[in-house]
Amino acid sequence: MRYATSTSSAMRDKALEFEKRRGAQRMAEIGAGGDAAWNTGAIETLREAVAAQGQRSDVRWADALSVSVRPMITCWFRALYCAAKTATSVGAISGGAD
């Protein structure tokens, strides 16, 4: 009788462990499905945003400003980078570094 009880307890433990693993696997599948759906939605939103940026309005100066923003920001970052490098070099030279 004692042997049957320990066997049944072991089987119950195995079944419980199996259910835990199956539940964890199902939760991982749900998470992966949710991530895939979110990524698909994000890509669609990005496509719509890029398509909307390419559309022109009837106001010429607004279109010109819209087109020039990205290149101007790039030029400003280049200028700031060069200024920082120059300031670092001047500071190092005037500080006595070789």
Long-range contacts (C-beta under 8 A, 24 or more apart in sequence): none
